[in-house]
Amino acid sequence: MRALVFDRSLELHGDYPDPVARPGESIVRVSVAGICGTDLEIARGYMQYHGVPGHEFAGRVVESQNPALRGKRVVGEINAGCGRCAACSAGLARHCPNRTVLGILGRDGAFAEYLKLPDVNLIPIPDSITDDVAVFVEPLAAAYEIFEQTHLARNQTIVVLGDGRLGALVALALKGEKYLPIVAGHHREKLAQMARLGLETAEESALRDKFDVVIDCSGSESGFRRAIELVRPRGRIILKSTAAAAAELNLAPIVVNEITVIGSRCGRFQPALDALTAGKIDPRPLIDHTFTLEEGMAAFEAAKNPLNFKVLLSAT
Amino acid sequence: MRALVFDRSLELHGDYPDPVARPGESIVRVSVAGICGTDLEIARGYMQYHGVPGHEFAGRVVESQNPALRGKRVVGEINAGCGRCAACSAGLARHCPNRTVLGILGRDGAFAEYLKLPDVNLIPIPDSITDDVAVFVEPLAAAYEIFEQTHLARNQTIVVLGDGRLGALVALALKGEKYLPIVAGHHREKLAQMARLGLETAEESALRDKFDVVIDCSGSESGFRRAIELVRPRGRIILKSTAAAAAELNLAPIVVNEITVIGSRCGRFQPALDALTAGKIDPRPLIDHTFTLEEGMAAFEAAKNPLNFKVLLSAT
């Protein structure tokens, strides 16, 4: 099959081996895949990953032992657990210590014609949402994870640090759930795009108030430090960015001001899929370009442009 | 009056000015005061504090406009808020941005014959508990603060990092409330003392399991890093120590493993006082030495000895 493969560098292969399903796994033909920040990091060597990257996708099941899945349009949870450990038993395969992760860890991903995933990871999608909407379920699930982890009151003040992909989705999810977040960033053009999506925006350096909740989606080393400055005593920081700078970070204010810091990563797909199906969020204005798999290198270049929110790869 | 005064160095003054109560304040004659880690830091220049240190005390009200307080044995909340800001309005004077703090920030403390505090800070203590028990209300309140901030289930595994003063009190509070913490430290003699108090102990470097909850009372720069290693995915770290090392600290596991970090400092006095009154905790075995105010310098030297849990100053 055709696939984008990372092995020291990213290359298009015309004859990459088709995935072979093991018992309990299905084969999916990818229709659309999204490029996210993690893919760009993988293309720079992150996770020492070798293989096909890509973990945001929508597609159709073309081979399955499970009649409920055969022929269905699906999205797929990206963490495949061992099914036997304490985390898996608690329904938290995404914290399984032995997990593989689609396109990130030990499992070829979605920048290819086909991929394989365990049947339990696949979630059929309604006819009412198109593939270019469904492809947002994975990144949006990371936004919805916040609601699974902590209760936010509707009258709390919330600032989202970061005007990039994740910041936009987190802010749209909050808005879709009737919160009133402020998106704070450094890029005037991106903040203008956010404003066109109906989001309240602010120049980050101009923020003076203290907020009940600060959500760090900055992806930058200074994000956590800025979050500590912006959160009120007894407030919460939700840490979505793994780039937090350790150097020169003074954690004493966390203790003195009794801040709660909540690390937050992937989420369950269903709440995000439900929100998209209900029309609470329309992510399509975030799509800047759609490339074919053959144009994969150009697609990655486009995804690197900080002014682009979302670049898609279409396998058809 | 006689007082220990810090101004570049710690000295005993025989003629330090008596405190003068402002409206709404009372004067307390100190009977017993405890030396804690913060006092040792202040004696090294922490907080750029100048004046009388000391914030753990029990005493008797000798001057007050409030008849409910006059002549009463009391302990006192150490944070004096402005009474007007959002934090004070929410009952959180200990997070008031304009607060003074007894013996720590802008207000002379308890290593003296007399101190003054707002009436609202003073809490009468029952006759059934002695001064050398009541003096533990302040540090124990910091332990009870944990229960105010987060819900711990009785069947969760809890490790307390640190075999010092705070670690001992946190562990005793947990044990008093029917939890089963393990105290982990480096000092064999101190762990043996903890074991004599009925606490389960462990050599920290020997810990291999992952815990639901890790409480960092280490006071050491490596405590937070070790806490990140010891907590299970989706678990909680309660950060009681402000000494966390920023350098070389990788925060990515907080996000990837979705750890919640809860900064925790001072607490309300009442739950701690109630626990002492009910006999849930007997802190007296933690007292190593009691010195007079005149022996203050020797008392500080004794408090620096890491094998000592608690050194008291008696004003009488």
Chai-1 contact restraints between the chains, C-beta under 6 A:
chainA,res_idxA,chainB,res_idxB,connection_type,confidence,min_distance_angstrom,max_distance_angstrom,comment,restraint_id
A,H95,B,P233,contact,1.0,0.0,6.0,A-B,restraint_1
A,P233,B,H95,contact,1.0,0.0,6.0,A-B,restraint_2
A,L239,B,I254,contact,1.0,0.0,6.0,A-B,restraint_3
A,L239,B,V255,contact,1.0,0.0,6.0,A-B,restraint_4
A,T242,B,A252,contact,1.0,0.0,6.0,A-B,restraint_5
A,T242,B,V255,contact,1.0,0.0,6.0,A-B,restraint_6
A,A244,B,L251,contact,1.0,0.0,6.0,A-B,restraint_7
A,A246,B,A246,contact,1.0,0.0,6.0,A-B,restraint_8
A,A246,B,L249,contact,1.0,0.0,6.0,A-B,restraint_9
A,L249,B,A246,contact,1.0,0.0,6.0,A-B,restraint_10
A,L251,B,A244,contact,1.0,0.0,6.0,A-B,restraint_11
A,A252,B,T242,contact,1.0,0.0,6.0,A-B,restraint_12
A,I254,B,L239,contact,1.0,0.0,6.0,A-B,restraint_13
A,I254,B,G263,contact,1.0,0.0,6.0,A-B,restraint_14
A,V255,B,L239,contact,1.0,0.0,6.0,A-B,restraint_15
A,V255,B,T242,contact,1.0,0.0,6.0,A-B,restraint_16
A,V255,B,G263,contact,1.0,0.0,6.0,A-B,restraint_17
A,V255,B,R265,contact,1.0,0.0,6.0,A-B,restraint_18
A,V256,B,R265,contact,1.0,0.0,6.0,A-B,restraint_19
A,E258,B,G263,contact,1.0,0.0,6.0,A-B,restraint_20
A,E258,B,S264,contact,1.0,0.0,6.0,A-B,restraint_21
A,E258,B,R265,contact,1.0,0.0,6.0,A-B,restraint_22
A,I259,B,G263,contact,1.0,0.0,6.0,A-B,restraint_23
A,T260,B,I262,contact,1.0,0.0,6.0,A-B,restraint_24
A,V261,B,V261,contact,1.0,0.0,6.0,A-B,restraint_25
A,I262,B,T260,contact,1.0,0.0,6.0,A-B,restraint_26
A,G263,B,I254,contact,1.0,0.0,6.0,A-B,restraint_27
A,G263,B,V255,contact,1.0,0.0,6.0,A-B,restraint_28
A,G263,B,E258,contact,1.0,0.0,6.0,A-B,restraint_29
A,G263,B,I259,contact,1.0,0.0,6.0,A-B,restraint_30
A,S264,B,E258,contact,1.0,0.0,6.0,A-B,restraint_31
A,R265,B,V255,contact,1.0,0.0,6.0,A-B,restraint_32
A,R265,B,V256,contact,1.0,0.0,6.0,A-B,restraint_33
A,R265,B,E258,contact,1.0,0.0,6.0,A-B,restraint_34
